[in-house]
């Protein structure tokens, strides 16, 4: 027997309609590529999103067709978020930091019909365009006065494109499971794979972001999105903003410490979201300019994701900014919200160092995300904060597969998605990532975390950087090999290194050997390339 | 083209599973009918809910069949919330304050298979049982030691029923649109009508309750549900509790000021929800016992709904308790959450009296509830805070019809449900109810609010109570008639009354006549019966 509730589909356009009815006057403030700060409202954004939809309909864009953006965080990008998805097309946000060949690949793989770009990407688009004959037009997101003079074929001007269009659009009543947006993961191997979000997943994810135990975004916030709109929909914040009516502050291309600080100060930012790197730049600016964030800002919460937030960063935000860090974890395949780390009432009695230890964990799953850890045979492991295993997730905003079936089946028979991470989960549901599954060292049926060993090794005053990889071992299957870069002019030998580690880790975790090198291989974005290291040490064997 | 997200159904059992994984140790504290305070956790509640489901399955309860409760707020009622709906049956919560004939009617209308009851309702059940041959068993929600000795046929003991059952249950993967619970409205005319909530509507509603702009329920809260679980699922809080992990405090049958205050104090209650009546009892207790709530309690928010929160109540909570009132509005047909009144950042600069004026409004629609006001022809009226018209709502947790089709089609062709209220909506989306549609006076095409006139009239020091009804008028269609009960030993005549009103309302709103009576007709719950008044004054005609 079915309930007798209204059949209302959860759509991106329903978020926009809510914003227009409930908080048309809430602000959206952008730093533009053209230079000045631009101020608008959800009301005006909604009317211009309708113009975008009318223009795309005039150009012949059909339901389900992809429309790409290559753009920073700004009001025109917001208009595309709602105009493109609202009219039934699919917004494909492209990460401009990908290699040019990868961008070519994904635009072709996605069959993008149109490509909207910020003028700072004009040189890139000029290079890409000749390789992209399928794109019907390249639309510069600016007015006539700032049109780029780069050599771009089929070039259109955004403001001219939408100028004559009506300010309303009869948003179609789509099936909520229709595709709404597309984002490619920049995997370390193979071609990028597309994650295809639905209207339903985007709306449910927004609700989660607005819950107090999620990110708590509300009409009382002024939220600075340092996290880019070209990456997992800026963690869903443009949608959650429309849901809540929070003031949104969009920093455009200027992510340096000074620009970010000034926006925080001038726009009374209460909440900011970004990856650790940008906060390090912010800290450096605060230090070099001798600023007093506690006195000048009204920052209350900082959401840190993308990679693990170091304890010192959590402390700096607490002490210098008076802001609470919400450590968050997720993936492109998870829309991305998976866990948030915030303390429970019972933690109030703990010593600060104990509380900090909890806050460096990835946190507890928001409702909508189920998590479990398993061993290699798929058997669920206990939630005791000690056992660590493969981290599996399930939920309505988690991918069931990649666009066009790339990568094949990605769910197990019970519908769980393997994150590729290795983690512990404790009795209160706090999850802590201990390693990537491919990096964990399997020694005699037990697992050793390469990350934990690396963290222990870099604690030595003479160590600049360290990596641990598993190397084949006749008896134990694998044993850890520690690879160390010494600090300049520092002496450090194998024996001293192992003696130091002996005080830090269990005896059976001790690396079987230590190798000293001049440098370690990194990706363009600074991540350690363990695959290259494993390649490099393929023929290595432990001393007998 | 569909998105490629996982097909996860939103189910009551998914709320329970989340609670078991993420916050099994969060508390549920109940004042019991048997006397003592009972403490349990979501973990234990979930295991006992599984026992309930196993017991019902053993009794032969099928998907979609109704299982009734006649119970206060308590842990066993929570177990039934999750056990009954989780296993695919429909939880029918019965309001014990209905007339006995109405209860008989709805149990029969719902075809309830089993009826669970708190022992304080044993005398009522003894009277009901002979009239309810379709109910297969009456289950007293207690252990053997406290079984009632009332004459109840087919009587079972709750603890014995579930004692031997397993602590887990393979919760069925239902369609999320399946019926989950049933609640009858106690309309002023005709038989009660059933609102049939779905799993989907209950889960979406919970998300809304957990958003910061909703009720903001979170793992940091200790929430006292004075609002009864037999009425619109205690405003959805049992579900939202499982979603968030908030500690729940359930007051059982003891709703007097002293009992409520002691629970607030002893359980560190941060948030409390209830109707104005219970808060008046609380205030009286605080006053008579000379208590200092600000010092003794940690109450931060009070949600007031059911009827309008008077300004003085909002002020008392602010000043004496240091708590913010969230004025909420909804209906049984709306699950019930429709609007919440909280201030926006821009209101911080207002004078306290101006802020208070906003807080007495019903508030802004949560995402998921669309609202509009229309004239008699269905034309939408402006959102200017002045125009008032029929309040229509639409959304995924709003009824599409009543159980078994009673009352016929209740939505217009665009899917809007007419609330029967008359309201204004302002530019920021704040809705303010000015009258019931059937009570508003239609004078020459314009509307006059009977409630506004009544409120103005009772401002006169000699008036004990006042009612305004519309009476047929040859020229204006209807004109207001003011009916007044004087305070004891007070003199007040027509001329003085009208002269007083002249200073308070627009000239064309002035009643055409004033009639003095000894008393006004009321319902059992104290509401003015305007229908009876209209009956009484059917043959009245205005002085020429």
Boltz contact constraints between the chains, C-beta under 6 A:
constraints:
  - contact:
      token1: [A, 1]
      token2: [B, 64]
      max_distance: 6.0
  - contact:
      token1: [A, 1]
      token2: [B, 179]
      max_distance: 6.0
  - contact:
      token1: [A, 2]
      token2: [B, 177]
      max_distance: 6.0
  - contact:
      token1: [A, 3]
      token2: [B, 179]
      max_distance: 6.0
  - contact:
      token1: [A, 3]
      token2: [B, 196]
      max_distance: 6.0
  - contact:
      token1: [A, 3]
      token2: [B, 197]
      max_distance: 6.0
  - contact:
      token1: [A, 3]
      token2: [B, 198]
      max_distance: 6.0
  - contact:
      token1: [A, 4]
      token2: [B, 196]
      max_distance: 6.0
  - contact:
      token1: [A, 4]
      token2: [B, 400]
      max_distance: 6.0
  - contact:
      token1: [A, 4]
      token2: [B, 401]
      max_distance: 6.0
  - contact:
      token1: [A, 5]
      token2: [B, 198]
      max_distance: 6.0
  - contact:
      token1: [A, 5]
      token2: [B, 201]
      max_distance: 6.0
  - contact:
      token1: [A, 5]
      token2: [B, 400]
      max_distance: 6.0
  - contact:
      token1: [A, 6]
      token2: [B, 398]
      max_distance: 6.0
  - contact:
      token1: [A, 6]
      token2: [B, 400]
      max_distance: 6.0
  - contact:
      token1: [A, 8]
      token2: [B, 395]
      max_distance: 6.0
  - contact:
      token1: [A, 8]
      token2: [B, 396]
      max_distance: 6.0
  - contact:
      token1: [A, 18]
      token2: [B, 367]
      max_distance: 6.0
  - contact:
      token1: [A, 22]
      token2: [B, 364]
      max_distance: 6.0
  - contact:
      token1: [A, 22]
      token2: [B, 365]
      max_distance: 6.0
  - contact:
      token1: [A, 22]
      token2: [B, 429]
      max_distance: 6.0
  - contact:
      token1: [A, 64]
      token2: [B, 1]
      max_distance: 6.0
  - contact:
      token1: [A, 177]
      token2: [B, 2]
      max_distance: 6.0
  - contact:
      token1: [A, 179]
      token2: [B, 1]
      max_distance: 6.0
  - contact:
      token1: [A, 179]
      token2: [B, 3]
      max_distance: 6.0
  - contact:
      token1: [A, 196]
      token2: [B, 3]
      max_distance: 6.0
  - contact:
      token1: [A, 196]
      token2: [B, 4]
      max_distance: 6.0
  - contact:
      token1: [A, 197]
      token2: [B, 3]
      max_distance: 6.0
  - contact:
      token1: [A, 198]
      token2: [B, 3]
      max_distance: 6.0
  - contact:
      token1: [A, 198]
      token2: [B, 5]
      max_distance: 6.0
  - contact:
      token1: [A, 201]
      token2: [B, 5]
      max_distance: 6.0
  - contact:
      token1: [A, 207]
      token2: [B, 207]
      max_distance: 6.0
  - contact:
      token1: [A, 210]
      token2: [B, 211]
      max_distance: 6.0
  - contact:
      token1: [A, 211]
      token2: [B, 210]
      max_distance: 6.0
  - contact:
      token1: [A, 211]
      token2: [B, 211]
      max_distance: 6.0
  - contact:
      token1: [A, 212]
      token2: [B, 212]
      max_distance: 6.0
  - contact:
      token1: [A, 212]
      token2: [B, 216]
      max_distance: 6.0
  - contact:
      token1: [A, 212]
      token2: [B, 218]
      max_distance: 6.0
  - contact:
      token1: [A, 213]
      token2: [B, 218]
      max_distance: 6.0
  - contact:
      token1: [A, 213]
      token2: [B, 219]
      max_distance: 6.0
  - contact:
      token1: [A, 213]
      token2: [B, 244]
      max_distance: 6.0
  - contact:
      token1: [A, 216]
      token2: [B, 212]
      max_distance: 6.0
  - contact:
      token1: [A, 218]
      token2: [B, 212]
      max_distance: 6.0
  - contact:
      token1: [A, 218]
      token2: [B, 213]
      max_distance: 6.0
  - contact:
      token1: [A, 219]
      token2: [B, 213]
      max_distance: 6.0
  - contact:
      token1: [A, 219]
      token2: [B, 344]
      max_distance: 6.0
  - contact:
      token1: [A, 220]
      token2: [B, 345]
      max_distance: 6.0
  - contact:
      token1: [A, 243]
      token2: [B, 367]
      max_distance: 6.0
  - contact:
      token1: [A, 244]
      token2: [B, 213]
      max_distance: 6.0
  - contact:
      token1: [A, 344]
      token2: [B, 219]
      max_distance: 6.0
  - contact:
      token1: [A, 345]
      token2: [B, 220]
      max_distance: 6.0
  - contact:
      token1: [A, 364]
      token2: [B, 22]
      max_distance: 6.0
  - contact:
      token1: [A, 365]
      token2: [B, 22]
      max_distance: 6.0
  - contact:
      token1: [A, 367]
      token2: [B, 18]
      max_distance: 6.0
  - contact:
      token1: [A, 367]
      token2: [B, 243]
      max_distance: 6.0
  - contact:
      token1: [A, 395]
      token2: [B, 8]
      max_distance: 6.0
  - contact:
      token1: [A, 396]
      token2: [B, 8]
      max_distance: 6.0
  - contact:
      token1: [A, 398]
      token2: [B, 6]
      max_distance: 6.0
  - contact:
      token1: [A, 400]
      token2: [B, 4]
      max_distance: 6.0
  - contact:
      token1: [A, 400]
      token2: [B, 5]
      max_distance: 6.0
  - contact:
      token1: [A, 400]
      token2: [B, 6]
      max_distance: 6.0
  - contact:
      token1: [A, 401]
      token2: [B, 4]
      max_distance: 6.0
  - contact:
      token1: [A, 429]
      token2: [B, 22]
      max_distance: 6.0
